Amino acid sequence: MTLSELRDRAYDRLGIDATEQTALALDSTLNEYLNEANRQAAIWSKSLVASTMITTLAKVPNYDLPSDCVAVLAVFRSSPRTKVYPFDQRDLDEYRRNWRESPSDHATNYMVFNTNELWLLPVPSAASEDYLVYYYQDPGETSMAADSDEPDMIRTSLTLLSGGTATWRTTPPPATSPALVARRSTVRSSTGCVNSPRLCGN
């Protein structure tokens, strides 16, 4: 369903015919409301996933996350590919009291502050090491701009049901990434396609 079709359905529900639509000039207002509904649905469901690469600086623990980050999904050291695990600051303070002063060759854990800052721990001692961060994405206030645009939720659902991955807006994750495994599991359970490999894309 496109932005134009959603707008027509809203007019129909409101009982506003074509003549009144022209006179009231409500298209831009409806577009704003529909985009905000699409945005909130995507944020609430965490249906959109994007990725960003962080390159370390020597003995610098904290790095900015993209402004459209809702929450971090997973972090991997790029080479060799190694999962970096989430950690809570209270646990770190209790079990690794000197974590702020103990740099290491590679980070094994991460923390997120206020959704916009990622901390790598132990603090990387060397520069130029890459960490790939997958995160749930805010689609923004105007992701449906043209009348032919579709809501992010619909694009994601149709892609999943056709056997693809979700709306990975940058580099796609590996086939065994936690996001992809979770989404395939969700599609199987929600469509009842456990015994239908073709529908599940297996």
C-alpha positions as YAML, in Angstrom:
chain: A
units: angstrom
residues:
- id: 1
  name: MET
  ca: [0.00, 0.00, 0.00]
- id: 2
  name: THR
  ca: [1.47, 3.34, -1.10]
- id: 3
  name: LEU
  ca: [1.33, 6.76, 0.53]
- id: 4
  name: SER
  ca: [-1.33, 7.80, -1.98]
- id: 5
  name: GLU
  ca: [-3.45, 4.73, -1.21]
- id: 6
  name: LEU
  ca: [-3.13, 5.30, 2.54]
- id: 7
  name: ARG
  ca: [-4.21, 8.90, 2.09]
- id: 8
  name: ASP
  ca: [-7.22, 7.85, -0.04]
- id: 9
  name: ARG
  ca: [-8.24, 5.32, 2.61]
- id: 10
  name: ALA
  ca: [-8.05, 8.03, 5.30]
- id: 11
  name: TYR
  ca: [-10.25, 10.33, 3.22]
- id: 12
  name: ASP
  ca: [-12.71, 7.49, 2.68]
- id: 13
  name: ARG
  ca: [-12.90, 6.76, 6.41]
- id: 14
  name: LEU
  ca: [-13.46, 10.48, 7.08]
- id: 15
  name: GLY
  ca: [-16.16, 10.71, 4.44]
- id: 16
  name: ILE
  ca: [-14.32, 13.37, 2.44]
- id: 17
  name: ASP
  ca: [-14.94, 13.18, -1.31]
- id: 18
  name: ALA
  ca: [-12.63, 14.34, -4.12]
- id: 19
  name: THR
  ca: [-14.19, 17.83, -4.33]
- id: 20
  name: GLU
  ca: [-13.78, 18.39, -0.60]
- id: 21
  name: GLN
  ca: [-10.21, 17.07, -0.72]
- id: 22
  name: THR
  ca: [-9.29, 19.78, -3.21]
- id: 23
  name: ALA
  ca: [-11.03, 22.48, -1.24]
- id: 24
  name: LEU
  ca: [-9.57, 21.48, 2.13]
- id: 25
  name: ALA
  ca: [-6.02, 20.89, 0.81]
- id: 26
  name: LEU
  ca: [-5.26, 18.32, 3.51]
- id: 27
  name: ASP
  ca: [-2.76, 16.17, 1.60]
- id: 28
  name: SER
  ca: [0.33, 17.61, 3.29]
- id: 29
  name: THR
  ca: [-1.21, 17.30, 6.75]
- id: 30
  name: LEU
  ca: [-2.23, 13.69, 6.12]
- id: 31
  name: ASN
  ca: [1.25, 12.93, 4.74]
- id: 32
  name: GLU
  ca: [2.75, 14.27, 7.96]
- id: 33
  name: TYR
  ca: [0.47, 12.12, 10.13]
- id: 34
  name: LEU
  ca: [1.03, 8.99, 8.02]
- id: 35
  name: ASN
  ca: [4.80, 9.45, 8.11]
- id: 36
  name: GLU
  ca: [4.76, 9.86, 11.87]
- id: 37
  name: ALA
  ca: [2.62, 6.71, 12.23]
- id: 38
  name: ASN
  ca: [5.07, 4.82, 10.01]
- id: 39
  name: ARG
  ca: [7.99, 6.13, 12.06]
- id: 40
  name: GLN
  ca: [6.51, 5.18, 15.42]
- id: 41
  name: ALA
  ca: [5.52, 1.71, 14.17]
- id: 42
  name: ALA
  ca: [9.05, 1.08, 12.89]
- id: 43
  name: ILE
  ca: [10.63, 2.31, 16.14]
- id: 44
  name: TRP
  ca: [8.24, 0.33, 18.35]
- id: 45
  name: SER
  ca: [8.63, -2.90, 16.36]
- id: 46
  name: LYS
  ca: [12.39, -2.46, 15.72]
- id: 47
  name: SER
  ca: [11.78, -3.68, 12.18]
- id: 48
  name: LEU
  ca: [14.50, -1.69, 10.41]
- id: 49
  name: VAL
  ca: [18.16, -2.57, 10.81]
- id: 50
  name: ALA
  ca: [21.16, -0.60, 9.56]
- id: 51
  name: SER
  ca: [24.89, -0.84, 10.19]
- id: 52
  name: THR
  ca: [27.81, 1.45, 10.78]
- id: 53
  name: MET
  ca: [31.55, 0.90, 11.07]
- id: 54
  name: ILE
  ca: [33.53, 2.26, 14.01]
- id: 55
  name: THR
  ca: [37.29, 2.61, 13.66]
- id: 56
  name: THR
  ca: [39.11, 2.81, 16.97]
- id: 57
  name: LEU
  ca: [41.49, 5.46, 18.20]
- id: 58
  name: ALA
  ca: [44.25, 4.41, 20.60]
- id: 59
  name: LYS
  ca: [42.99, 4.31, 24.19]
- id: 60
  name: VAL
  ca: [39.67, 5.98, 23.32]
- id: 61
  name: PRO
  ca: [36.69, 3.99, 24.65]
- id: 62
  name: ASN
  ca: [33.66, 5.99, 23.46]
- id: 63
  name: TYR
  ca: [32.33, 6.55, 19.93]
- id: 64
  name: ASP
  ca: [29.26, 8.32, 18.57]
- id: 65
  name: LEU
  ca: [26.43, 6.24, 17.14]
- id: 66
  name: PRO
  ca: [24.41, 7.42, 14.11]
- id: 67
  name: SER
  ca: [21.66, 9.92, 14.87]
- id: 68
  name: ASP
  ca: [19.02, 7.46, 13.58]
- id: 69
  name: CYS
  ca: [20.03, 4.74, 16.04]
- id: 70
  name: VAL
  ca: [17.15, 3.55, 18.24]
- id: 71
  name: ALA
  ca: [19.06, 0.73, 19.94]
- id: 72
  name: VAL
  ca: [22.13, -1.41, 19.27]
- id: 73
  name: LEU
  ca: [21.42, -4.91, 18.00]
- id: 74
  name: ALA
  ca: [24.90, -6.45, 17.79]
- id: 75
  name: VAL
  ca: [28.59, -5.56, 17.57]
- id: 76
  name: PHE
  ca: [31.35, -7.50, 15.81]
- id: 77
  name: ARG
  ca: [35.09, -6.99, 15.52]
- id: 78
  name: SER
  ca: [35.73, -7.05, 11.79]
- id: 79
  name: SER
  ca: [38.99, -8.97, 11.53]
- id: 80
  name: PRO
  ca: [38.97, -11.69, 12.57]
- id: 81
  name: ARG
  ca: [35.20, -11.59, 12.81]
- id: 82
  name: THR
  ca: [34.41, -11.87, 16.50]
- id: 83
  name: LYS
  ca: [31.26, -11.10, 18.43]
- id: 84
  name: VAL
  ca: [31.51, -8.33, 21.03]
- id: 85
  name: TYR
  ca: [29.13, -8.83, 23.95]
- id: 86
  name: PRO
  ca: [26.98, -6.25, 25.74]
- id: 87
  name: PHE
  ca: [27.85, -5.36, 29.31]
- id: 88
  name: ASP
  ca: [26.25, -3.28, 32.03]
- id: 89
  name: GLN
  ca: [28.30, -0.57, 33.74]
- id: 90
  name: ARG
  ca: [27.24, -1.78, 37.18]
- id: 91
  name: ASP
  ca: [28.57, -5.23, 36.36]
- id: 92
  name: LEU
  ca: [31.80, -3.74, 35.11]
- id: 93
  name: ASP
  ca: [32.22, -1.63, 38.22]
- id: 94
  name: GLU
  ca: [31.66, -4.72, 40.35]
- id: 95
  name: TYR
  ca: [33.74, -7.29, 38.48]
- id: 96
  name: ARG
  ca: [36.32, -5.14, 36.68]
- id: 97
  name: ARG
  ca: [36.88, -2.17, 38.92]
- id: 98
  name: ASN
  ca: [39.82, -0.94, 36.87]
- id: 99
  name: TRP
  ca: [38.15, -1.28, 33.47]
- id: 100
  name: ARG
  ca: [38.65, 2.41, 32.67]
- id: 101
  name: GLU
  ca: [42.42, 2.14, 33.16]
- id: 102
  name: SER
  ca: [43.06, -1.29, 31.61]
- id: 103
  name: PRO
  ca: [43.45, -1.06, 27.82]
- id: 104
  name: SER
  ca: [43.66, -4.24, 25.77]
- id: 105
  name: ASP
  ca: [44.48, -5.21, 22.20]
- id: 106
  name: HIS
  ca: [40.82, -5.90, 21.41]
- id: 107
  name: ALA
  ca: [37.45, -5.05, 22.90]
- id: 108
  name: THR
  ca: [35.35, -7.97, 24.10]
- id: 109
  name: ASN
  ca: [32.36, -6.02, 25.45]
- id: 110
  name: TYR
  ca: [30.40, -2.88, 24.76]
- id: 111
  name: MET
  ca: [28.03, -0.52, 26.55]
- id: 112
  name: VAL
  ca: [25.57, 2.02, 25.19]
- id: 113
  name: PHE
  ca: [24.91, 5.38, 26.81]
- id: 114
  name: ASN
  ca: [21.69, 7.28, 25.96]
- id: 115
  name: THR
  ca: [21.35, 5.38, 22.64]
- id: 116
  name: ASN
  ca: [23.91, 7.70, 21.01]
- id: 117
  name: GLU
  ca: [27.28, 6.63, 22.39]
- id: 118
  name: LEU
  ca: [28.99, 3.25, 22.23]
- id: 119
  name: TRP
  ca: [31.78, 2.30, 24.65]
- id: 120
  name: LEU
  ca: [34.21, -0.48, 23.73]
- id: 121
  name: LEU
  ca: [35.70, -2.45, 26.61]
- id: 122
  name: PRO
  ca: [38.41, -3.12, 27.52]
- id: 123
  name: VAL
  ca: [39.55, 0.15, 26.03]
- id: 124
  name: PRO
  ca: [41.32, -0.65, 22.72]
- id: 125
  name: SER
  ca: [45.02, 0.08, 23.04]
- id: 126
  name: ALA
  ca: [45.60, 0.38, 19.29]
- id: 127
  name: ALA
  ca: [44.14, 2.60, 16.60]
- id: 128
  name: SER
  ca: [42.55, 1.62, 13.27]
- id: 129
  name: GLU
  ca: [40.69, -1.50, 14.40]
- id: 130
  name: ASP
  ca: [37.23, -1.79, 12.85]
- id: 131
  name: TYR
  ca: [34.05, -2.76, 14.70]
- id: 132
  name: LEU
  ca: [30.79, -3.34, 12.81]
- id: 133
  name: VAL
  ca: [27.69, -2.17, 14.66]
- id: 134
  name: TYR
  ca: [24.19, -3.32, 13.69]
- id: 135
  name: TYR
  ca: [21.44, -1.14, 15.08]
- id: 136
  name: TYR
  ca: [17.67, -0.67, 14.96]
- id: 137
  name: GLN
  ca: [16.94, 2.35, 12.81]
- id: 138
  name: ASP
  ca: [14.59, 5.30, 13.06]
- id: 139
  name: PRO
  ca: [13.26, 5.75, 9.48]
- id: 140
  name: GLY
  ca: [12.87, 9.49, 9.97]
- id: 141
  name: GLU
  ca: [9.97, 11.87, 9.68]
- id: 142
  name: THR
  ca: [9.64, 11.80, 5.88]
- id: 143
  name: SER
  ca: [10.56, 8.30, 4.75]
- id: 144
  name: MET
  ca: [7.41, 8.40, 2.58]
- id: 145
  name: ALA
  ca: [7.89, 11.46, 0.38]
- id: 146
  name: ALA
  ca: [6.53, 10.43, -3.02]
- id: 147
  name: ASP
  ca: [2.97, 9.18, -3.48]
- id: 148
  name: SER
  ca: [4.38, 5.85, -4.67]
- id: 149
  name: ASP
  ca: [6.44, 5.30, -1.48]
- id: 150
  name: GLU
  ca: [5.40, 2.49, 0.87]
- id: 151
  name: PRO
  ca: [5.63, 2.32, 4.68]
- id: 152
  name: ASP
  ca: [8.84, 0.77, 5.98]
- id: 153
  name: MET
  ca: [6.84, -1.86, 7.86]
- id: 154
  name: ILE
  ca: [5.17, -3.09, 4.67]
- id: 155
  name: ARG
  ca: [8.43, -3.22, 2.70]
- id: 156
  name: THR
  ca: [10.08, -5.20, 5.47]
- id: 157
  name: SER
  ca: [7.22, -7.68, 5.85]
- id: 158
  name: LEU
  ca: [6.94, -8.36, 2.12]
- id: 159
  name: THR
  ca: [10.68, -8.86, 1.82]
- id: 160
  name: LEU
  ca: [10.69, -11.32, 4.70]
- id: 161
  name: LEU
  ca: [7.75, -13.31, 3.36]
- id: 162
  name: SER
  ca: [9.43, -13.60, -0.03]
- id: 163
  name: GLY
  ca: [12.45, -15.20, 1.61]
- id: 164
  name: GLY
  ca: [14.72, -12.16, 1.81]
- id: 165
  name: THR
  ca: [16.18, -10.25, 4.71]
- id: 166
  name: ALA
  ca: [14.77, -7.18, 6.39]
- id: 167
  name: THR
  ca: [15.39, -3.62, 5.22]
- id: 168
  name: TRP
  ca: [19.16, -3.54, 5.64]
- id: 169
  name: ARG
  ca: [19.86, 0.02, 4.61]
- id: 170
  name: THR
  ca: [23.65, -0.33, 4.38]
- id: 171
  name: THR
  ca: [25.83, -3.44, 4.39]
- id: 172
  name: PRO
  ca: [23.78, -6.66, 4.73]
- id: 173
  name: PRO
  ca: [24.69, -8.86, 7.72]
- id: 174
  name: PRO
  ca: [26.06, -12.38, 7.40]
- id: 175
  name: ALA
  ca: [23.53, -15.20, 7.03]
- id: 176
  name: THR
  ca: [24.13, -16.27, 10.63]
- id: 177
  name: SER
  ca: [23.74, -12.81, 12.18]
- id: 178
  name: PRO
  ca: [21.40, -12.71, 15.22]
- id: 179
  name: ALA
  ca: [19.07, -10.27, 13.44]
- id: 180
  name: LEU
  ca: [18.60, -12.47, 10.40]
- id: 181
  name: VAL
  ca: [18.19, -15.64, 12.45]
- id: 182
  name: ALA
  ca: [15.58, -13.92, 14.63]
- id: 183
  name: ARG
  ca: [13.69, -12.58, 11.64]
- id: 184
  name: ARG
  ca: [13.62, -15.95, 9.86]
- id: 185
  name: SER
  ca: [12.36, -17.53, 13.06]
- id: 186
  name: THR
  ca: [9.65, -14.85, 13.31]
- id: 187
  name: VAL
  ca: [8.55, -15.40, 9.73]
- id: 188
  name: ARG
  ca: [8.37, -19.17, 10.24]
- id: 189
  name: SER
  ca: [6.25, -18.88, 13.37]
- id: 190
  name: SER
  ca: [3.98, -16.11, 12.12]
- id: 191
  name: THR
  ca: [3.28, -17.67, 8.71]
- id: 192
  name: GLY
  ca: [3.15, -21.28, 9.84]
- id: 193
  name: CYS
  ca: [5.74, -22.12, 7.21]
- id: 194
  name: VAL
  ca: [7.88, -24.45, 9.27]
- id: 195
  name: ASN
  ca: [7.14, -27.16, 6.73]
- id: 196
  name: SER
  ca: [7.27, -24.81, 3.74]
- id: 197
  name: PRO
  ca: [10.95, -24.15, 3.00]
- id: 198
  name: ARG
  ca: [10.16, -22.31, -0.24]
- id: 199
  name: LEU
  ca: [8.09, -19.66, 1.55]
- id: 200
  name: CYS
  ca: [10.69, -19.32, 4.27]
- id: 201
  name: GLY
  ca: [13.46, -18.91, 1.75]
- id: 202
  name: ASN
  ca: [15.36, -22.04, 2.85]
...
